[in-house]
Amino acid sequence: MPNPKRRHSKRRTSTRRAHDALQVPQLAECPNCHEKIRAHRACPHCGKYKGREVVEVVEA
């Protein structure tokens, strides 16, 4: 395997790492109960997805 001949500068390293930061997950609104949920997932509060119940929710 080839090895680098010279070290990379701090700027080059930082530029490469600029996209490594964690991102906040995108949230959508549940059309049934209006809670914030992750997109394309069943609502954990009401158990509905695309207008039909897919998860049975147990009340605490």
Secondary structure, DSSP 8 states (H G I E B T S, - for coil): ----SS---HHHHHHHHTT-S-----EEE-TTT--EEETTS--TTT-EETTEE-S-----
